[in-house]
């Protein structure tokens, strides 16, 4: 089973009003979408919160399936890779 998550978050201003969203694909088919408003946050905080939102949904649906995440935040990607 191939699970892919596409995530993005951002803030208008830095910090400023922030939100994020995600799409989860299973074998190339979109199976779940979501988004949320996070209040006043930085861009990096919004990216992390959007990733957390997506991973919670993916875990609830697929439990321990391997997941590939795609994001445009270099900071978050590098930190998540260790």
C-alpha positions in Angstrom: 0.0 0.0 0.0 1.4 3.4 -1.0 0.4 6.3 1.2 1.5 9.8 0.3 0.7 13.0 2.1 1.1 16.5 0.6 1.2 19.2 3.2 1.4 23.0 3.2 1.1 25.7 5.9 1.7 29.4 6.0 1.1 32.7 7.7 0.2 36.1 6.3 3.0 38.1 8.0 5.5 36.3 10.1 4.0 35.8 12.6 0.4 36.4 11.5 -2.9 34.6 10.8 -1.9 31.1 9.8 -3.4 27.9 8.4 -2.5 24.8 6.6 -3.9 21.9 4.8 -3.2 18.4 3.4 -4.2 15.7 1.0 -3.7 12.0 1.7 -3.4 9.7 -1.3 -3.7 5.9 -1.2 -2.2 4.2 -4.3 -2.6 7.5 -6.2 -6.2 8.2 -5.2 -7.1 11.1 -2.9 -8.8 9.6 0.1 -8.7 12.4 2.7 -8.3 16.2 2.6 -8.2 18.6 5.5 -7.3 22.1 6.6 -7.4 24.3 9.7 -6.8 27.8 10.9 -4.1 27.9 13.6 -4.4 31.4 14.9 -1.4 33.7 14.9 1.7 31.7 14.2 4.9 31.8 12.2 5.3 30.2 8.8 7.4 27.4 10.3 4.8 26.8 13.1 2.1 26.6 10.5 4.0 24.0 8.5 4.6 21.8 11.5 0.9 22.1 12.6 -0.3 21.2 9.1 2.1 18.1 9.1 0.8 17.1 12.5 -2.8 17.4 11.4 -2.1 15.2 8.3 -0.1 12.6 10.2 -2.9 12.2 12.8 -5.4 11.6 10.0 -3.1 9.2 8.3 -2.4 7.2 11.4 -6.1 7.0 12.3 -6.9 5.7 8.8 -3.8 3.5 8.0 -2.1 2.9 11.4 1.3 1.6 10.7 1.5 1.8 6.9 4.6 3.5 5.5 4.0 7.1 4.6 5.8 9.4 2.2 5.4 13.1 3.1 5.9 16.0 0.6 6.3 19.6 1.8 7.9 22.8 0.5 9.4 23.8 3.9 13.1 23.1 3.7 13.4 23.6 7.5 10.7 21.1 8.4 11.9 18.5 5.9 15.5 18.7 7.2 14.4 18.5 10.8 12.1 15.6 10.2 14.9 13.8 8.4 17.1 14.3 11.4 
